[in-house]
Amino acid sequence: MVNICSIVGIDTADLGKTKECACDHKDGTTCEIDGYVGSSVIYEDDSVRVWNFTLAPGEMTSMHRHDYDYHFVAIKPTQLEVYGEDGSRLFDFRAEGVLGFKLVGDFLEPIGIDLPWPVPSVHAAKNIGDDVYHEILFESKDESQQNVDATKVKILQELNEL
């Protein structure tokens, strides 16, 4: 008998409010986990959920969990610091260009590049740069990459027209 499991993400309607996180404090603070992988959902259908994501200098995301494979396009790059579920600082990196990640167990496996550190599916990020960070993040909700890719192209074209 073969068991087939699929990851079930949080429905957008069930996200509730984002949970503030300050795990960068050295007091052992831990954070509640939510499904906010961006600031707000700007488009969604059965195949893809698209997030607008901005982070002011010094601002931190919620401690969030990625339930889907995803790609992001950094519109305004910056330096981000990443924290694990236990509040420990994991690494920092220059968030720029286009990056993609495939969900493999409890980790996010980079697509098309090698990274020197593992990326856990549950994490928070802090903007440690001098500028506002802005990205568009595309979550792939199903195996239909053709539909997801077509949606990405359409939205990116619309962004370039602004």
Beta strands, then each sheet from edge to edge (+ up, - down):
strand 1: 33-34
strand 2: 40-44
strand 3: 48-55
strand 4: 63-65
strand 5: 69-84
strand 6: 89-104
strand 7: 107-110
strand 8: 119-120
strand 9: 122-127
strand 10: 133-140
sheet 1: 1+ 4+ 9- 5+ 6- 7+ 8-
sheet 2: 1+ 4+ 9- 5+ 10- 3+ 2-
end
